[in-house]
């Protein structure tokens, strides 16, 4: 496949402007490389060459300097064209310790790009902090070309802010993808690894181009076949996948089954303190590293939603994680242990139990007990990737524990890639949330970057949104979420608008009308989706299991701990310390007080924290019930308007891309009306309050 | 398998009473048979012998008289023991025409059993109207023995009231069963027919023992593999199944895919008026009958729930059914065409469309247009096997069309064989419903028996409840539904109590305490299930798709046409002619007026026909809302009481049977509390009316 849909943001569309093309050709016509050849450099050069071929219709001359060809070291060729260079390795030790601040020195994943002009000669110097940094620099350079950035603006030094920048595949060996909305797995089919890895390589290119440096390739719910991925039976195939990603600077991880010693190890238990179990895991780790020397480590969902874990043996999460960490430690591997732990067999009649409190209650008592190669992976909110949630109070509450923030790129609760919902603004809200853990300015982004509590290991992970659909993500506009995720965690200070524009230019070209319209649509897409689905932070009004489409009471009498308590008088969950579940007390001040106090609680989270009458006045001056009606009518109208806006771009972008998005937007507009009518009807029937503007409610 | 669970009502438990055993041994020690040996007579003898062996611990002496052994015709042996005889065939022509009333003559499926005593000798004469009648007589005789009926009471003449007595399997070739709650299919596994047909034979014995004479062996939703059952590829295997059932007097039918000519026939269409299509079906029928000379015919679900049908070609159901009937006619086959046709893509916002009206609207205009070997199969109610529905107004409305009533033995909406729900009383309500189609006394049972409108072909069909669970039906008490279905349609004038007692004696033995308790539990089980689930005929408050457990709004905003319209003030569907959908007008008077008039409408169907405020007073004097609370509290208590009653039988019946039922009853008691609390909480939150007795509502 080589269609516009497939190429996503690596279109490398030919530069039509003759002057600009000529300028790029001048500096990219000759590429010289200092340093030893390596897999990573080969990838960088391959990408550069195919980029130049496609963007500029040239085949650059390649000069290899350095160790292999020392005789060329003083050749005049090095004073023109693009000069690639890797920073000498003498400071790498420092840099790996996190000391990136040596003046003039680049971290191992950083790069510096410089355009120099003088004496009638132009050249561009690209220096990587390591070979991986150089690869990132190449992708950045090509991004500048695709965005038609003038050479004079090529002057940039970049370092990733977060050390671990990970993507989690929830792919199953049978080829299905849990919460996947873009076709089947590109990794597996019918219980086997796919043989043709072309698509895996193209996925690696997409991820590397936005700086992702880690991937777990199987679902955190580890089923029968996948449990055996860590054995000799499957490791040769896992190693093949690892080698594809390695060429793009991406380290491979596996999700493991905590009960593997019991199920496949012939050990009669999985007790983490049992010596046979510990020996089994050490042997398993040794076996893995004999196949994959740079294996990243394990991702673990334990004691969560019926997955096995240490609780079965009266042990805690620290016991479980440390046992695995001990096995990986000699090899430099890490354990990423998910904090998505709660009672999924809750009795809906019991209003004192609050799922939102569970992760904090489970994990904060363990702070300081985890080995230094354990990271806790914490979902952005306390529930589960809702359209709107407060930030998890775990962030900042464990000062002696490595932490990874988990986002969800796949749109499980945000329209399943049938509705457009650009999630970067949501993620930025999380990263910019001030936890006040160490006073003002204790932003989540500083916690997960490790800068606030000087974590040795930390970072961000997210659930992928890709599958084998031609355009990878089902909805072509959902490509922006994968792109944006990578770019944002590389640099959380990029704005949502900047990222949207970058993506749009690379994906659809540089027509200003397209940029303006498409970016505008992306920017308002999350607010629109929120407006016709989930009022005031209430969440969970979706069809059980599929999580698509409205079902207001779908989870109301279930065991999942996800309620809204709507009755004829009011709605919302009282999570205050004064009269509710006490969840607000898990926050540092002043957040705790702000959420606790009805007057101070932000409207968009009102129903998450408080149960209020339908007549309650919001800061907008509207009542809750009128707000529900208004947002749903306006939201459905806005969804219809998206379709109109997109139609205006017909003829300005590639027809296949245009048609794909248009079809999805039409579906969204129709489905938004269904959402509007179900939600409004539900609350009208319950409250009996008519719409203040007399619109049709059924 | 030969456990008590597996043997169901054919336990043939040893007679412990010495005197009674001796009496039975005297007459069953010698069995003489007049007539030609045949498959059916072999089955009768095999059943008699294994019955005598098990019940009486004797190996009866068998004397074969008649054609094969004429020299014995006057042997003194014929004046003692059990004498089996088949009525001479000279009147069979008459009898097949439905003229069963020739004095002293038996219909082909009837039998006469007589105990004669005199001159110090006892004998029992069993005469079958045909070999099949004789087989039914043998099962009846064994039933009398199992129930310890004294010989002096052995004097009975039986004729089945309904001609077609059918069971429909909803089994799929992959081994799954649509709406099956008792394990996997006994017919198929992983896309193939099962090789060992032992269990199929035992199923045939169970069915034959209660008089079932027809079976369709594949789901009415015909998938890919099953579409090819009517081809050379699968017919040899279908024929093997047919031969197993033939030995027990059961004729085999297949569900067919209306689009087969298009999908597997290489004909570019399935238009029923297209000559190529008609030729294809004729050839298909010829092929089938070359493998199965007594093949029964086709069962067809067309233009229903996305199944293909004649509508795609602008044809109607008569065109479709007649095309198939024409192909089968030369072979004596019939078409059973289901009337379960409605718009399953309804807009919930449209209150004028009423799914309840659909079957009547579709089919009554076609009365008189169907060939005489077409039967319309009509579900008992206008919706879909709810706990409580009115009787379908189609019954009696098509006086020139053969009709089959369809029941559902599998408990899709009635507890899925995890709750006990003895359905015979529900079915009797349907059969005894007076349609007034031809004045008073126009009972449904007279319509489907053919006696009211002198139908040539008619009868009753039902969806089976069996699977490969050891006890066939998941819940052992659910065996009573399969048993009761067969017995009731043989003779609709049997009472529910009589049938329950018959079944209990054969299944659990003749301990009077067991009979009393078990029959009592069966008799109140449907009212109990109704009380904690579905108030006042409202229906559909179940989890979508699975149809198990409460979800009051689960179908409220769906496309399925199944709503309750509950709001804060009231609940119910206005189906009156005056202000509602006009459904009531589909009934004959006085039914139409009774349902139309709020004061006359029976309470148990109130919300099916009327939308009323929660404060509406029922005939009981209670308000609707208090009735909801009361029935749900009382129902859950009654479910818990069932468990206590059953516990009292421990030690009185087989331990495996006791334990199996006890486990299900415990689950039911727990689940009934969930039902109670969800329904009560839903209506309390919506209505705001507190329980008059102050019980806990959440």
Interface residues (C-beta under 8 A of the other chain):
Chain A: X348 X349 X550 X551 X552 X553 X554 X557 X566 X567 X568 X569 X674 X677 X678 X681 X682 X684 X685 X686 X687 X688 X698
Chain B: X348 X349 X550 X551 X552 X553 X554 X557 X566 X567 X568 X569 X674 X677 X678 X681 X682 X684 X685 X686 X687 X688 X698
